[in-house]
Amino acid sequence: MDPRLQTMVDQLAAQSGVAVALLDMTALTSDGGHSECRGIAGRPPFGGADTRDGFADVDGDPDPDRFVGILDAISAMGFAQAYKRRTHAALAVRPGSVLLDIGCGTGEDVLDLARLVGPSGRVVGVDRSATVIAEARRRAGQTDLPAAFAVGDAGALPFPDGGFDGCRFDRVLHHLDDPARAVAEAVRVARPGGRVVAFEPDFETAVVEAADRALTRRLLNRFCDGFRQGWMGRRVPALFRAAGLRDLAVEPVTVLLTDYAQGNTILALEGTVGRAVAEGVVAPEEGDRWLAELRAASAAGRFFGAVTCFLVSGRTPC
């Protein structure tokens, strides 16, 4: 490891209160090409609230701690656990690896990766939110894993060039005003021949089975367009190529939503209707009718929805 990075990581580790632990390779179990989203006790973790803007500035939200619960609820779902293991495999994690998780949130993925790199490796998580970094440090402090955390901007990473074997984005780029800059920064801090991996949804691939096609299109388009980068999934390969990454691999991962609670969690059905009504995109009675139809379909076991994400990986030039 670059001595400058080693010093910085050691300082971050001291702040995080963490050290080392044993390797656990079982987290690299592979799954199929699509996953079913299973809710927790059949209930949406945040009631379908529209949190799209909030994730871009968690600390500026009136209740930043609520995002900790949102992240935990999504991470606990089967589809999330499956695709996260696949991002680990795409990073080619091995004992001794030095890795960076950009937009690490509460740090659960950092700790999972730290189990894989073992005592001779190190995993650093960086996030612009002091709220989630504080929670990540609290959780890491209860372990002896080789992990450290820092508050930082994905577009201006506080690390020297070429210090990491791999860098990872997980549902981060679609929240950024300048995702190309963040990818360029990941390439900068990765070593020659290192890996950069991103998992991003493409929200215009969202589908919901409903009778009124025109109304459904209006609402789902409004959902997609409410993100800073609603088409991020399809744009990642071009961003990776523009940043100079080579040997690109692209894997689509379709998340199936089989009840109203799941759809409300992942597609913010109620929050989307609320915003669309407030903006005059749909009439209140149209939104009420659409949600009532979806609830009835779910009660009858007929709810169907989906959204496709893309796992993209590449190597920095040697």
N, C-alpha and C positions, 0 to 999 in steps of 0.2 A: 504494500500500500504506500502511496505517496506520503512522505513524512508530514507534509502540511495537512493532508487529509487525516492522517493518523492522529495528529495532535487535536484537530478540530473534533473528530469523532470521539476521542477520549474525553474531551471536555463536555460534549453533549451527553455522553454516557454517564458522566458524573452527575450532571443535572438530572438525568432521567432515573438515576439510582439503579442501574442494571449492570449485569456482568455477562456470564456465559451459562450454557446448558448443553444437554446431550442432543445429538442429531436424531431426527425422526423422519425417515424417508417415506412413511406411509402416506404423507399428504400429496404425493405425486400420482395418486390413483387417477386413471383417465376415465372420462365419461363420454357419452354419445354426442351427436351433433345438435341436439336440442334438449332443453330442460323444462321441467314443469315447475312453475312458481307455486310453492305451498305456503300459505299464510300461517300465522301463529294463532292457534286456537280459532281459526276461521275469521279473524278480525283484522282489519287494516291497522297498522301500527300508528298511523297518524291521521286516520279518518278521511283520507282522500284530500287532505289539505294541499293547496297549490304552493309548493315550496321552491319552485324553479328559481326565482330570483334570490331566495335566501341563501342557497348553497354558494352563490358567487361572493357573498359577504356575510358569513355566519356571525362574526363578532358584531356586525352592525344591526343584527336582528334584535327586536325587543326581548326575545326569549331565546338566546343562542343555545342554551342547554337542551332545547327540544331536538336539535339536530343530532345530538348524541344518541337519543332514542331512535330516531329515524334510521341512522346508519346501522345501529345494532339490529333493528328489526329486519332490515333488508339483508344484512350479512347472515342472519340466522336462517334464511330461506334456502331450500335445497338447491335451487338454480344458482344462487350466488356462491354457495360452497363449491359447486361443481365447476363453474367457470373460473373461480379463483385458483383452483388447483391447476387448471389448464394454463393460466398465466404463469404460474410457477414453473411448469414444464417448459413453456416457451422461453423463459429466462435461462434455461439449462442450469438450474441451481445445483451446486455441488458443495461439499464441505470446503470451507475456506473462502467461499465467494464473498465479495464486498458489494452490497446492493443498495439501491436507492429507491424508495417508494415515494413518488411525487404526488402530493395531495392525499396523504396517508390517513386522514381522518383520525379516528380513535386508536389507530395503531394495531388493530387486530391482525391485519395482513402482515405487518412488520414482524409481529411476534411469531406468526406461522412461518415466515421465511427464515427468521432467526433460528427456529428449530431445525431447519434444513441445512443451514450453513455451518452449524455446529460451533464449538468453542473457538476454532481457528478463523471463523468468519466474522462478519459484522453487517448489520442491516440498519440503515438510517431512514427515518421517515421525516418528511418535511411537509408542512401545511401552512397556509397563510393565516389560519384561524388559531389564535392563542387559546380559545376555548377548547377545541378538540385536542390540541397538543398537550394542554394541561391534563386532560383526561387520559391521553395516551401515556404520558409519563406516570400518572398514578397507577395505571394498570401494569405497565412494565415494571414498576417498582416492586410489584408483588411477585416477580419472577427473577431468575438469574440468567436470563437470555441475553445474547450479544446484540442488543438493540439500543438505539439512541434516537432522539427526536429534536427537531428544530423548527421554529417559526420562520417561514420564508416564502418568497414568491416564486411560483413555477417559472415565471418569465425572467427571473434574475436569481438563479440558484447560488447560495452562499458557499460554493465549493470550488476547489481548483479543477483545472482541466484533467481529464483522463483518469480520475481516481476510482471509478466504479466499474465492476465487471458487468453490471446490468442495471437498467433503470426501468421503472414500471409506472404506468398511468392506469388507474382503474376508475372509470366513470368521472373523469376530471376535465378532459379537454372541452367537453360540450358546455361547461360553465364559464369558459375563459373568453375574454374579449380578443385575445391574440394567441390562439393555440399554436400557430406556427412558431412563435417565439419560444413557447414552452418546449416544443419538440426539439428546436435547435439547441436549447439549453441542455436537454437530456443528452443529445449527441455530444455536446461539448464536454460534459463531465464523465461520459463513458470512455473507457479505455479503447484503443484501437482494437477492432474485432469484437468489441463488447456488444451486448444485446440491448435493444430498446423494445418494450412491449406496451401496447395500449389495448384496453378493452373499452369500447364505446358503443352506446346505443345509437341507432338511427331512428328518430322518433316519427318520421313520416312512414315508416314501415308498420306503425301501430295499426292493428285491426280490431274491431269489435263487431260481433254479429248483432245487428239490429234491423228493424223493419224499414226505418226511414233512412235511405242511403244518403240523400242530400244533407239531411241534418247531421248524420254521423260523420260525413266528410267535413262539414263545417266545424264540428266540435274537435275532431281529431287533428285537423289542420291547425286549429287554434292552440291545441295542446302542444303540437310540434313547434309552432312559431313563437311560443312563449319562452323557449330556451334561447340563450345566446347563440348556440350552435346546434340547432335541431337536426341538421343533416350530418352531424359530426361523424357518425359511423362510416358513411360512404366516402368521407373526405380524408380519413386517416391515411390510406395508402398514398395519396398524392402528397400529403404533408411529409410523410416519411421519405418519399423519393426526393422531394425538394430539399430536404435536410441532408441528403447524401447517404441515407441508409441503403444497404444492399441486401440481397437474398431475402426479399420480402416474402412473408407467408401471411395469407389472409384466410381466416376461418369464420364463417357465419355461425352464430349461435342464436337460435330462435327460442324465446321464452314463451311458454304456453300459459295462459291464464284461464283457469277453469271454474272460477266462481267470482261473484261480485266483489268480495273482500280483496281478492288478489288483483282484480282489475282496478279497484279503487286505490290500492297501494301503489301499483306500478304506473298506472296511467292517470292518477289523480282525477278520476271521473267527476266527483262532486266539486272539487276545486276548479276543474276546467269549465264545468257548467256555470259555476258562480261567476267566474271571470268573464266568460262569454256573454252571460246575461248583462253584467255590469257594463260591458263594452258595446252592447247592442248587436252582437253577432247573432244571438238567438233570442227569441221571446221567452219570458219566464215559464209560460205554460209548455213551450216546446222542450225546455230543459227538464222540467218536472216529468213530462211524459216519457222522455228518453231514459231518465234514471229509473223511473218506475218499471219500465219494460225490462231493463237489465236486471233489476232486483227480482222481478217475477221469473225471468229466465233462470237466474241462479237458483231460486227456490225450487224450480222444477228440474234442476240438474242439466240445464241447456245452455248455460253461459259459456261463451267462447270468445277469447281475445288472445292477442299475441303481439310481440314486438321483437324485431330482429336486431341483434348486436353484432359487432365485428371485433374479433381478436386479431390484431395485426402485430407482427414482429419483424424486426430487421436487425442487421449488424452494421456497426460503424466501420468505415474503411480501415484497413490495416496499414 
